[in-house]
Amino acid sequence: MSKATIRVPTPLRPLTGGAAEIDVEAGTVGEALQVLERRHEGVLDRVLDGEGKVRGFVNIYLGERNVRSLGGLDAPLPESGVISIVPAVAGGAR
Amino acid sequence: MTRTDTTLHAHRRAFDHSRLPPVLRLPAPVLGQLVRLARQGHPHEVCGLLVGVLGDETIRVERISRARNLAIERLADRYILDPDDFLAADLAARRDDLDIVGIWHTHPDHPALPSETDLEAAWESYTYLILSVRRDGVTDIKAWQLDEGDFVETSVEELES
């Protein structure tokens, strides 16, 4: 088991009681997110789809790397890691 | 200190002040930086993040970051903010006890009103600052917040700090 800090973006903080960072112990990024869900039920609905994959409008980073480039949610956590939930931001004039 | 017109444009109902502070405060140097970036970026949309403090009464912007626009096939009217740049800005913000409080982007040759595209991709809790820019400069700046699925305009104060 590794220690990780999950950084929660502002739009999801109403689901974490206002917490910006959650400390967890887990083996992989996916397991860490499941710990988050057990503590703050409902938050993962905004992050993962029904198949447990990262939603298209969210990015999950381990350190400074998108987990999509690390093999996805099965990416193992280092001894101490930071997981960031990064909302996808887009739009435009038309 | 000046305050922009607070008329509600997109949806004519009162802003629910219990959700987000109704005033976005921008120091004059930050506003000047935004105006320069918008003009330099024309005719392309440029974007970035608003970094500051979400208070009870106001959202105070301390600084902005510039982000890459990944919508390379529609740079004139779309933006996709590079998530790597979001992460970098977020990490830097939290080192300084600040937070990402919103997103800024330009509408080249279009009004500073949120489009359907803006609405589809919007997140609650962020303030969206839109700069309308033409070749000769910025013509309008408006701030918007998502409230129960609709954008509602919020006022902008320029701080002469």
Boltz contact constraints between the chains, C-beta under 6 A:
constraints:
  - contact:
      token1: [A, 10]
      token2: [B, 125]
      max_distance: 6.0
  - contact:
      token1: [A, 11]
      token2: [B, 123]
      max_distance: 6.0
  - contact:
      token1: [A, 11]
      token2: [B, 124]
      max_distance: 6.0
  - contact:
      token1: [A, 11]
      token2: [B, 125]
      max_distance: 6.0
  - contact:
      token1: [A, 59]
      token2: [B, 83]
      max_distance: 6.0
  - contact:
      token1: [A, 61]
      token2: [B, 87]
      max_distance: 6.0
  - contact:
      token1: [A, 84]
      token2: [B, 87]
      max_distance: 6.0
  - contact:
      token1: [A, 86]
      token2: [B, 83]
      max_distance: 6.0
  - contact:
      token1: [A, 86]
      token2: [B, 86]
      max_distance: 6.0
  - contact:
      token1: [A, 86]
      token2: [B, 87]
      max_distance: 6.0
  - contact:
      token1: [A, 87]
      token2: [B, 123]
      max_distance: 6.0
  - contact:
      token1: [A, 89]
      token2: [B, 81]
      max_distance: 6.0
  - contact:
      token1: [A, 89]
      token2: [B, 103]
      max_distance: 6.0
  - contact:
      token1: [A, 90]
      token2: [B, 80]
      max_distance: 6.0
  - contact:
      token1: [A, 90]
      token2: [B, 121]
      max_distance: 6.0
  - contact:
      token1: [A, 91]
      token2: [B, 117]
      max_distance: 6.0
  - contact:
      token1: [A, 91]
      token2: [B, 118]
      max_distance: 6.0
  - contact:
      token1: [A, 91]
      token2: [B, 121]
      max_distance: 6.0
  - contact:
      token1: [A, 92]
      token2: [B, 45]
      max_distance: 6.0
  - contact:
      token1: [A, 92]
      token2: [B, 77]
      max_distance: 6.0
  - contact:
      token1: [A, 92]
      token2: [B, 78]
      max_distance: 6.0
  - contact:
      token1: [A, 92]
      token2: [B, 79]
      max_distance: 6.0
  - contact:
      token1: [A, 92]
      token2: [B, 117]
      max_distance: 6.0
  - contact:
      token1: [A, 93]
      token2: [B, 77]
      max_distance: 6.0
  - contact:
      token1: [A, 93]
      token2: [B, 107]
      max_distance: 6.0
  - contact:
      token1: [A, 93]
      token2: [B, 110]
      max_distance: 6.0
  - contact:
      token1: [A, 93]
      token2: [B, 115]
      max_distance: 6.0
  - contact:
      token1: [A, 94]
      token2: [B, 77]
      max_distance: 6.0
  - contact:
      token1: [A, 94]
      token2: [B, 115]
      max_distance: 6.0
